[in-house]
């Protein structure tokens, strides 16, 4: 519990076996309750408590929706739900005499006039309905929270300062990754529109959660690392750490930018007719792009209701995730929302990457293979880095790896961690492998790791970054890890890797 609380700058104080309390700012306590889904808490009988929360939440929702509609203020459905839950927590805390600290008023200042007006109208109604003593600091803080979650889709919000920062950041990314995204106007606009509310969020410690974090890390590891570097540049500018959840949003934008860079021939425009949720359509889009990076350009999603015959002339591939009228008439090809090998064979497209299995396995040097017992992340990273430094005559690899570790977790799921240097420090590309006798805790979330892949991509070689495509397959395939740890040896690792690659290449024939 102490570890969880520390992430919110809170401390667990124990004065005796019977007296335990949490020390810290009220805003941090509320964020902890929100993030950990602890808003159904209290001292009442459980059934009465849940019923009370349900009634209160319904009232809050109705009032908030009415106020937002009255003020014509746009906000997404997800963020609306988050605001409702946060308000429920606030109402309960206020009712029990727990208020935000007055010092927050001096931090907030006189900005957000539109949001302040909405917040005042909202809390005036709640104050009457729930018999609360609502202070100005509660109104101001809600205004900031609302601003950080609003739908900023107007380019007039993008200041020259922000536009210049993004341009300079893309220049720096080109220097670090040898990938040119500078002239991608769509990418620059997407980054800017996300940064507008993000700047407010990081200023007031209101960063978003991203339920697709590990999906994005596994499916788009290179884009995630570019997003991490972009977050690092933001951190330097605003002196606030950008969490992995926010970085995952950046990764989505950068992944689209990378796909545009990699286009080398005429591509197909794809339309997917689907009623799946945006989170699921994102995963489907990423699978299609991973399978067919050079054959697929634009991918759009429409519902059956939005589709018209005009679209038949705009797209040369039409897919559907439902066996609807278009499917029955032979207009659209059916594909699962979670595509499998069969879907892949039917689409008949090829993937690009390293040209042979040997090209990939050459990245994994026996001299850099490590196995055994380790007790901490720092210990294993120091051993791996020092061995690579000696093998390739590299300086400061360990220091660069630890700089990256400080920015956010390099745990990618399935008991796999992928540490790597913050900046390119080598003239060679390689992957060092460490297989551990027993899992170790890798990060503050206590994620367990059994296999560590230290990835080092050489300077000034954009093609070398394509190794991330194969790393992505490794970390997303649990059977790969199971095969590797069945025998902790270099020969077994290479055999399992070659088998996995043969299966992958055979799928492409």
Backbone torsions as a table, in degrees:
resi	resn	phi	psi	omega
1	UNK	NA	-39.9	179.8
2	UNK	-60.4	-38.3	179.7
3	UNK	-64.8	-44.3	178.9
4	UNK	-61.8	-46.7	-178.5
5	UNK	-63.2	-35.3	-177.5
6	UNK	-63.2	-27.0	178.7
7	UNK	-67.5	-16.9	179.3
8	UNK	-111.6	20.7	-179.3
9	UNK	59.6	34.6	179.4
10	UNK	-113.5	153.4	178.9
11	UNK	-126.6	142.0	176.1
12	UNK	-93.2	117.9	-177.5
13	UNK	-105.8	125.7	178.6
14	UNK	-116.4	113.2	177.4
15	UNK	-94.7	-24.7	177.0
16	UNK	-163.2	-178.1	178.3
17	UNK	-65.0	-21.1	-174.0
18	UNK	-110.3	-9.8	-176.8
19	UNK	-120.1	106.7	179.4
20	UNK	-131.4	132.7	177.7
21	UNK	-145.8	162.8	-177.3
22	UNK	-105.5	127.2	-178.7
23	UNK	-104.4	132.7	177.9
24	UNK	155.8	-178.7	-179.1
25	UNK	-72.4	147.3	-179.4
26	UNK	-62.2	-38.8	-179.6
27	UNK	-63.2	-35.4	178.8
28	UNK	-71.2	-35.4	176.9
29	UNK	-64.1	-41.3	-179.5
30	UNK	-67.6	-39.1	178.4
31	UNK	-65.7	-35.8	176.7
32	UNK	-63.8	-45.4	178.1
33	UNK	-60.8	-39.4	-179.5
34	UNK	-68.5	-50.3	-175.5
35	UNK	-65.0	-34.4	-176.2
36	UNK	-95.1	12.3	177.7
37	UNK	54.2	45.0	-178.5
38	UNK	-108.7	23.4	-176.0
39	UNK	-76.9	-14.7	172.4
40	UNK	-90.0	68.5	-178.4
41	UNK	-127.2	157.2	178.7
42	UNK	160.4	-166.5	-176.2
43	UNK	-116.1	6.8	-177.9
44	UNK	-86.5	168.2	173.6
45	UNK	-58.1	138.6	-169.9
46	UNK	-55.2	-47.7	-177.4
47	UNK	-62.6	-43.1	179.4
48	UNK	-65.5	-37.3	-178.6
49	UNK	-63.4	-49.3	-178.8
50	UNK	-62.7	-42.3	178.7
51	UNK	-61.9	-43.7	179.3
52	UNK	-61.9	-42.6	178.5
53	UNK	-64.4	-41.8	-178.8
54	UNK	-62.2	-44.8	179.4
55	UNK	-65.6	-42.6	-179.5
56	UNK	-64.2	-44.0	-179.3
57	UNK	-63.1	-41.0	178.4
58	UNK	-62.4	-39.6	178.0
59	UNK	-65.8	-46.4	179.3
60	UNK	-59.4	-43.8	-179.1
61	UNK	-60.8	-46.8	-178.5
62	UNK	-62.1	-45.1	-178.9
63	UNK	-64.6	-45.9	-177.1
64	UNK	-64.8	-44.4	179.0
65	UNK	-61.2	-43.9	179.6
66	UNK	-60.2	-42.4	-178.8
67	UNK	-67.9	-43.7	-179.4
68	UNK	-64.6	-39.4	177.5
69	UNK	-66.0	-43.4	179.9
70	UNK	-60.4	-37.4	-178.6
71	UNK	-92.2	0.2	179.6
72	UNK	53.2	50.2	-177.5
73	UNK	-106.7	121.6	-175.7
74	UNK	-86.3	139.8	177.2
75	UNK	-157.3	147.9	-178.5
76	UNK	-74.5	160.8	-179.0
77	UNK	-62.4	-42.2	-179.0
78	UNK	-62.5	-45.4	-178.2
79	UNK	-69.7	-31.3	174.9
80	UNK	-61.9	-45.2	179.3
81	UNK	-62.4	-40.7	178.6
82	UNK	-62.8	-40.5	178.7
83	UNK	-64.8	-38.7	179.3
84	UNK	-63.1	-45.7	-179.3
85	UNK	-65.6	-42.9	179.0
86	UNK	-63.1	-39.2	178.3
87	UNK	-65.7	-38.3	176.8
88	UNK	-58.7	-43.5	177.2
89	UNK	-62.4	-45.5	-178.1
90	UNK	-61.2	-44.5	-179.6
91	UNK	-60.5	-44.0	-179.4
92	UNK	-66.7	-39.6	179.8
93	UNK	-67.1	-42.6	179.0
94	UNK	-63.1	-42.0	-179.4
95	UNK	-60.5	-28.4	179.5
96	UNK	-97.4	10.6	173.7
97	UNK	86.5	17.4	179.4
98	UNK	-104.6	111.9	-175.0
99	UNK	-114.3	155.0	171.8
100	UNK	-65.0	149.5	-178.7
101	UNK	-71.2	139.6	-178.1
102	UNK	-62.0	-23.7	-178.7
103	UNK	-60.3	-22.5	-179.4
104	UNK	-62.1	-32.2	179.4
105	UNK	-58.4	-40.5	-178.4
106	UNK	-70.6	-26.5	178.6
107	UNK	-77.2	-38.2	-173.7
108	UNK	-72.1	-41.3	178.5
109	UNK	76.7	-155.6	-171.8
110	UNK	-108.3	18.3	180.0
111	UNK	-79.7	-179.8	172.7
112	UNK	61.9	46.5	-177.1
113	UNK	-61.2	-42.2	179.0
114	UNK	-60.7	-46.9	-178.4
115	UNK	-67.3	-34.9	178.3
116	UNK	-64.5	-39.5	179.0
117	UNK	-63.7	-42.2	177.9
118	UNK	-64.3	-44.3	-178.3
119	UNK	-62.5	-41.8	179.8
120	UNK	-64.1	-44.2	178.7
121	UNK	-62.2	-42.1	-178.7
122	UNK	-63.5	-49.8	-175.6
123	UNK	-75.8	-25.6	174.3
124	UNK	-60.4	-40.8	179.6
125	UNK	-70.9	-44.5	180.0
126	UNK	-63.3	-37.9	-179.3
127	UNK	-59.5	-39.0	179.4
128	UNK	-73.5	-42.1	-175.8
129	UNK	-69.8	-37.7	-174.6
130	UNK	-107.7	6.0	178.8
131	UNK	55.2	55.6	-176.6
132	UNK	-107.5	155.9	170.1
133	UNK	-102.7	91.8	-175.2
134	UNK	-92.3	120.8	-179.0
135	UNK	-90.3	163.2	-178.0
136	UNK	-59.3	-33.8	-177.5
137	UNK	-63.1	-33.5	177.6
138	UNK	-66.3	-41.0	179.1
139	UNK	-64.4	-46.2	-178.4
140	UNK	-64.2	-41.2	-178.0
141	UNK	-68.9	-37.3	176.1
142	UNK	-63.7	-37.2	178.8
143	UNK	-61.5	-43.2	178.3
144	UNK	-64.6	-44.2	179.6
145	UNK	-61.2	-42.6	178.9
146	UNK	-62.7	-43.4	179.2
147	UNK	-61.4	-37.0	-177.8
148	UNK	-72.6	-14.3	-177.8
149	UNK	-114.2	-2.4	-177.2
150	UNK	-66.7	163.3	-178.0
151	UNK	-89.7	89.6	-177.6
152	UNK	-88.9	78.8	-176.2
153	UNK	-102.0	9.9	-178.8
154	UNK	-101.8	126.2	-176.5
155	UNK	-67.5	-13.3	178.2
156	UNK	-66.0	-16.8	177.1
157	UNK	-72.6	-19.1	-173.7
158	UNK	-81.5	110.1	-178.5
159	UNK	-79.5	163.3	176.4
160	UNK	-62.4	-36.9	179.4
161	UNK	-61.1	-44.9	180.0
162	UNK	-68.2	-42.1	179.2
163	UNK	-60.8	-42.1	178.8
164	UNK	-65.8	-39.3	179.1
165	UNK	-61.4	-45.5	-178.4
166	UNK	-64.8	-41.2	177.6
167	UNK	-60.5	-48.1	-179.9
168	UNK	-63.8	-36.4	179.0
169	UNK	-64.0	-41.3	179.3
170	UNK	-68.1	-32.6	174.4
171	UNK	-63.8	-44.8	179.4
172	UNK	-65.0	-39.8	178.0
173	UNK	-62.9	-38.1	176.6
174	UNK	-61.5	-41.2	180.0
175	UNK	-66.8	-38.2	-175.7
176	UNK	-81.0	-38.7	-173.7
177	UNK	-108.8	-6.0	-177.0
178	UNK	57.2	37.2	178.8
179	UNK	-127.1	121.2	-173.8
180	UNK	-94.7	108.2	177.7
181	UNK	-116.0	9.7	-170.0
182	UNK	-62.8	-40.9	-174.8
183	UNK	-89.0	6.9	178.6
184	UNK	-82.0	93.4	-175.0
185	UNK	-64.0	-40.4	179.7
186	UNK	-60.2	-40.9	178.5
187	UNK	-63.6	-44.7	-178.4
188	UNK	-63.2	-39.9	178.7
189	UNK	-67.7	-43.1	179.8
190	UNK	-61.3	-44.0	178.6
191	UNK	-63.1	-42.1	-178.5
192	UNK	-65.2	-44.4	-178.8
193	UNK	-65.5	-30.6	175.8
194	UNK	-75.9	-34.5	-176.7
195	UNK	-71.3	-28.2	-177.5
196	UNK	-55.5	-57.3	177.1
197	UNK	-73.9	-26.4	-179.6
198	UNK	-62.0	-39.5	-179.9
199	UNK	-58.8	-39.9	175.3
200	UNK	-66.2	-42.6	-177.4
201	UNK	-63.0	-43.9	-177.5
202	UNK	-72.3	-29.3	179.3
203	UNK	-65.9	-36.1	-176.1
204	UNK	-113.4	19.3	176.1
205	UNK	56.3	53.1	-178.9
206	UNK	-125.9	35.2	-174.9
207	UNK	-65.0	148.4	-174.1
208	UNK	-76.6	159.0	168.2
209	UNK	-96.9	147.8	-179.9
210	UNK	-128.0	107.3	-176.0
211	UNK	-66.9	-16.4	-178.3
212	UNK	-98.3	15.4	-173.3
213	UNK	-50.7	-54.9	-174.9
214	UNK	-72.5	-30.5	173.9
215	UNK	-60.9	-45.1	-178.3
216	UNK	-67.0	-42.1	-180.0
217	UNK	-62.2	-40.8	-177.2
218	UNK	-75.3	-38.0	-174.8
219	UNK	-85.7	-26.9	-176.8
220	UNK	-135.9	61.2	-174.5
221	UNK	-63.6	-37.5	179.2
222	UNK	-67.2	-44.5	178.2
223	UNK	-61.0	-36.6	178.7
224	UNK	-65.7	-37.9	-179.9
225	UNK	-70.3	-36.3	174.7
226	UNK	-65.8	-40.0	175.6
227	UNK	-61.4	-38.0	177.3
228	UNK	-63.0	-40.9	179.7
229	UNK	-67.3	-38.8	176.0
230	UNK	-61.8	-41.2	176.6
231	UNK	-63.9	-35.5	176.9
232	UNK	-62.1	-41.2	178.3
233	UNK	-67.4	-38.0	175.0
234	UNK	-63.5	-40.1	179.6
235	UNK	-61.3	-41.2	178.8
236	UNK	-64.2	-34.7	-177.6
237	UNK	-76.1	-41.8	-173.2
238	UNK	-107.9	-0.7	177.8
239	UNK	56.7	35.6	177.2
240	UNK	-135.7	133.5	179.5
241	UNK	-71.9	135.6	175.9
242	UNK	-93.9	124.1	-175.4
243	UNK	-78.1	166.5	-176.4
244	UNK	-61.9	-31.4	-179.1
245	UNK	-63.9	-43.5	177.4
246	UNK	-68.0	-38.8	179.8
247	UNK	-61.5	-34.7	179.2
248	UNK	-62.0	-33.2	175.2
249	UNK	-65.3	-43.3	176.4
250	UNK	-59.2	-38.7	-177.8
251	UNK	-59.8	-35.6	178.4
252	UNK	-60.4	-46.0	-179.6
253	UNK	-66.5	-43.8	-178.5
254	UNK	-67.4	-32.6	178.6
255	UNK	-62.7	-42.2	176.4
256	UNK	-63.0	-39.7	178.1
257	UNK	-64.1	-40.3	178.9
258	UNK	-64.0	-39.2	-179.5
259	UNK	-64.7	-35.5	176.9
260	UNK	-67.3	-37.0	179.1
261	UNK	-64.5	-36.7	-172.8
262	UNK	-83.0	-4.2	-179.5
263	UNK	-64.6	127.9	-178.0
264	UNK	-125.6	-6.8	179.9
265	UNK	-151.2	176.8	-179.6
266	UNK	-59.0	135.2	-175.0
267	UNK	-117.6	165.9	-179.9
268	UNK	-97.8	145.4	171.5
269	UNK	-93.9	128.2	-173.4
270	UNK	-116.5	133.4	173.3
271	UNK	-116.7	129.3	177.6
272	UNK	-113.3	119.2	175.5
273	UNK	-88.2	116.5	-173.0
274	UNK	-159.0	149.3	174.8
275	UNK	-112.2	13.8	-178.4
276	UNK	-70.4	161.6	179.0
277	UNK	-65.4	159.0	-179.0
278	UNK	-59.0	-38.1	-179.5
279	UNK	-62.4	-38.5	-179.9
280	UNK	-74.8	-37.4	178.8
281	UNK	-66.2	-33.2	176.5
282	UNK	-61.5	-44.5	-179.8
283	UNK	-64.1	-41.6	178.4
284	UNK	-62.1	-43.9	179.0
285	UNK	-60.4	-42.4	-179.0
286	UNK	-65.5	-38.3	177.6
287	UNK	-63.1	-45.7	179.4
288	UNK	-60.3	-41.9	-179.0
289	UNK	-71.5	-34.6	176.5
290	UNK	-66.6	-41.1	179.8
291	UNK	-68.6	-40.6	-169.0
292	UNK	-128.9	60.2	-172.4
293	UNK	-63.8	-27.9	-177.2
294	UNK	-104.8	-6.2	-177.4
295	UNK	-105.7	-14.1	-177.2
296	UNK	-118.0	127.5	176.0
297	UNK	-103.6	-100.3	-179.5
298	UNK	-73.1	134.2	173.1
299	UNK	-125.9	116.5	179.4
300	UNK	-115.5	152.0	178.2
301	UNK	-120.2	131.1	175.2
302	UNK	-134.2	152.9	170.8
303	UNK	-82.9	165.8	178.6
304	UNK	-60.3	-34.7	-179.6
305	UNK	-66.4	-32.9	-177.6
306	UNK	-82.5	-16.6	-175.3
307	UNK	-74.6	142.5	173.9
308	UNK	-141.4	168.8	-178.0
309	UNK	-63.6	-21.7	177.9
310	UNK	-57.9	-34.8	-176.8
311	UNK	-67.4	-20.1	179.7
312	UNK	-62.6	-29.7	-179.7
313	UNK	-89.2	-11.1	-175.8
314	UNK	-95.7	-16.9	-176.4
315	UNK	-132.1	142.5	177.0
316	UNK	-103.6	-2.7	169.9
317	UNK	-132.8	123.6	178.1
318	UNK	-122.4	122.7	180.0
319	UNK	-116.5	159.4	175.3
320	UNK	-142.2	141.9	177.5
321	UNK	-95.2	-0.1	175.0
322	UNK	-126.6	147.5	178.3
323	UNK	-83.8	74.4	-174.0
324	UNK	-98.8	-163.3	-177.6
325	UNK	-61.5	-39.8	179.2
326	UNK	-64.1	-36.9	177.2
327	UNK	-67.2	-45.2	-178.1
328	UNK	-63.8	-33.8	-179.3
329	UNK	-84.3	-2.9	179.0
330	UNK	81.0	14.0	-179.7
331	UNK	-80.5	-38.8	-174.8
332	UNK	-120.1	145.2	177.0
333	UNK	-90.5	130.9	-179.6
334	UNK	-75.5	137.5	174.8
335	UNK	-143.3	139.8	179.4
336	UNK	-65.7	150.1	174.3
337	UNK	-62.4	-24.2	175.5
338	UNK	-122.8	82.0	-169.2
339	UNK	-60.1	146.8	178.9
340	UNK	-120.1	-171.6	-177.6
341	UNK	-61.4	-37.0	-179.4
342	UNK	-61.3	-42.9	176.2
343	UNK	-60.2	-39.6	-179.5
344	UNK	-61.7	-47.8	-178.4
345	UNK	-60.4	-38.0	-177.5
346	UNK	-68.9	-32.4	-179.6
347	UNK	-79.2	-22.7	171.6
348	UNK	52.3	59.9	176.4
349	UNK	-131.9	159.8	-174.4
350	UNK	-111.0	158.3	-179.7
351	UNK	-109.3	148.2	176.3
352	UNK	-101.6	159.8	178.6
353	UNK	168.6	-150.7	173.8
354	UNK	-65.0	145.5	-168.6
355	UNK	-78.1	-18.6	-178.7
356	UNK	-147.9	165.4	177.0
357	UNK	-62.5	-40.7	-179.6
358	UNK	-62.2	-35.5	178.2
359	UNK	-59.5	-37.3	-178.7
360	UNK	-76.2	-49.2	-176.1
361	UNK	-65.6	-23.5	178.5
362	UNK	-62.4	-22.7	179.5
363	UNK	-69.9	-20.5	-174.6
364	UNK	-102.6	93.7	-175.9
365	UNK	-79.9	138.0	178.2
366	UNK	-63.6	-32.9	-179.9
367	UNK	-63.5	-19.8	-178.0
368	UNK	-105.8	10.8	179.2
369	UNK	-87.8	129.6	-175.9
370	UNK	-131.0	140.3	174.1
371	UNK	-141.5	157.9	176.8
372	UNK	139.3	-162.7	-176.1
373	UNK	-102.4	128.3	176.5
374	UNK	-133.8	151.9	-174.3
375	UNK	-108.5	-13.9	-176.9
376	UNK	-152.9	160.6	176.3
377	UNK	-61.5	-44.1	-178.0
378	UNK	-61.8	-39.0	-178.7
379	UNK	-63.9	-49.4	-177.2
380	UNK	-67.7	-37.5	-179.7
381	UNK	-68.0	-35.9	178.3
382	UNK	-67.0	-43.2	179.2
383	UNK	-63.0	-46.9	-178.5
384	UNK	-64.5	-43.8	-177.2
385	UNK	-66.4	-44.7	-177.4
386	UNK	-64.9	-37.5	178.6
387	UNK	-66.4	-41.7	178.7
388	UNK	-67.3	-38.5	177.7
389	UNK	-59.2	-41.5	179.6
390	UNK	-69.3	-42.3	-175.8
391	UNK	-67.4	-38.3	-174.1
392	UNK	-114.6	11.4	177.7
393	UNK	54.4	55.9	-178.4
394	UNK	-107.2	145.2	174.8
395	UNK	-108.9	141.1	170.8
396	UNK	65.4	24.3	178.2
397	UNK	-63.5	-46.9	-178.4
398	UNK	-59.9	-43.7	-179.8
399	UNK	-62.0	-41.8	179.6
400	UNK	-67.5	-37.0	177.6
401	UNK	-64.1	-41.7	-178.3
402	UNK	-70.8	-30.3	174.6
403	UNK	-61.3	-44.0	178.1
404	UNK	-64.5	-38.6	-179.7
405	UNK	-62.3	-32.8	-178.9
406	UNK	-69.1	-23.6	-177.2
407	UNK	-76.0	-29.5	-177.2
408	UNK	170.2	168.0	-175.2
409	UNK	-68.1	138.7	174.0
410	UNK	-101.3	18.4	171.6
411	UNK	-76.2	128.2	-175.7
412	UNK	-115.6	14.9	179.5
413	UNK	91.0	167.6	177.7
414	UNK	54.6	36.1	177.0
415	UNK	65.0	23.8	-177.4
416	UNK	-118.9	134.8	172.0
417	UNK	-118.1	144.3	-179.8
418	UNK	-128.2	77.6	175.1
419	UNK	-71.7	159.1	-179.8
420	UNK	-167.9	158.0	-178.2
421	UNK	-69.8	149.9	178.9
422	UNK	-64.7	-39.6	178.4
423	UNK	-123.4	156.0	176.9
424	UNK	-66.5	125.9	-176.1
425	UNK	-126.1	2.8	-173.2
426	UNK	-126.7	154.8	172.2
427	UNK	-94.9	4.7	178.9
428	UNK	-127.4	153.9	173.8
429	UNK	-106.9	134.7	-179.4
430	UNK	-160.1	163.5	173.5
431	UNK	-130.1	117.7	175.6
432	UNK	-89.4	138.5	-176.1
433	UNK	-117.9	133.7	172.6
434	UNK	-127.2	123.9	176.1
435	UNK	-110.0	126.0	-171.9
436	UNK	-100.4	141.7	177.6
437	UNK	-58.9	-41.7	179.2
438	UNK	-135.8	150.0	179.8
439	UNK	-62.6	148.5	174.1
440	UNK	-122.3	155.0	175.4
441	UNK	-73.5	128.6	-171.8
442	UNK	-99.1	-31.3	-173.5
443	UNK	-144.5	-176.3	-176.6
444	UNK	-68.0	-17.8	175.3
445	UNK	-85.3	2.7	177.7
446	UNK	62.3	31.2	173.9
447	UNK	-67.0	134.7	-176.5
448	UNK	-91.2	139.4	-177.5
449	UNK	-127.6	135.3	177.4
450	UNK	-117.5	-25.0	178.3
451	UNK	-128.1	131.9	179.7
452	UNK	-118.2	126.4	177.3
453	UNK	-115.1	106.5	177.3
454	UNK	-87.6	106.6	-174.9
455	UNK	-97.2	126.7	177.7
456	UNK	-130.4	115.7	-179.1
457	UNK	-103.7	133.8	-175.2
458	UNK	-64.5	161.2	179.8
459	UNK	-70.0	145.9	169.5
460	UNK	56.9	38.4	177.4
461	UNK	-140.0	91.2	-178.1
462	UNK	-63.9	-32.6	-179.6
463	UNK	-61.9	-33.8	-178.0
464	UNK	-63.6	-24.5	179.7
465	UNK	-66.9	-14.6	179.6
466	UNK	-67.5	-12.1	175.9
467	UNK	-60.8	-23.6	179.2
468	UNK	-62.3	-27.2	177.6
469	UNK	-62.4	-39.2	-179.3
470	UNK	-78.1	-35.6	174.6
471	UNK	-61.8	-39.3	178.4
472	UNK	-58.4	-42.7	179.5
473	UNK	-64.9	-40.7	-178.9
474	UNK	-62.1	-46.4	-173.4
475	UNK	-77.0	-19.8	-180.0
476	UNK	-91.6	-3.5	-177.3
477	UNK	-110.9	101.6	-177.5
478	UNK	-64.1	-30.4	-179.8
479	UNK	-65.8	-27.7	177.1
480	UNK	-63.2	-47.9	179.4
481	UNK	-63.3	-42.0	179.9
482	UNK	-59.1	-41.4	178.8
483	UNK	-66.8	-38.7	-177.7
484	UNK	-67.3	-43.5	-175.3
485	UNK	-83.2	-3.1	176.7
486	UNK	-67.0	-24.7	175.8
487	UNK	-151.3	113.6	-173.9
488	UNK	-82.5	77.6	177.7
489	UNK	-143.5	156.6	179.7
490	UNK	-64.4	-43.0	-178.5
491	UNK	-60.5	-42.7	179.5
492	UNK	-66.4	-40.4	179.1
493	UNK	-59.0	-47.2	-179.0
494	UNK	-65.8	-39.4	178.9
495	UNK	-62.0	-45.0	179.3
496	UNK	-65.4	-40.7	178.8
497	UNK	-63.2	-45.4	180.0
498	UNK	-62.9	-40.5	177.9
499	UNK	-62.8	-43.9	179.1
500	UNK	-61.7	-42.7	-179.8
501	UNK	-68.3	-38.1	177.4
502	UNK	-61.9	-42.5	178.2
503	UNK	-61.6	-40.9	-178.8
504	UNK	-66.5	-48.2	-179.4
505	UNK	-64.7	-35.3	-179.8
506	UNK	-66.5	-29.8	177.6
507	UNK	-65.5	-23.0	-174.7
508	UNK	-88.9	-8.7	-176.9
509	UNK	-88.2	NA	NA
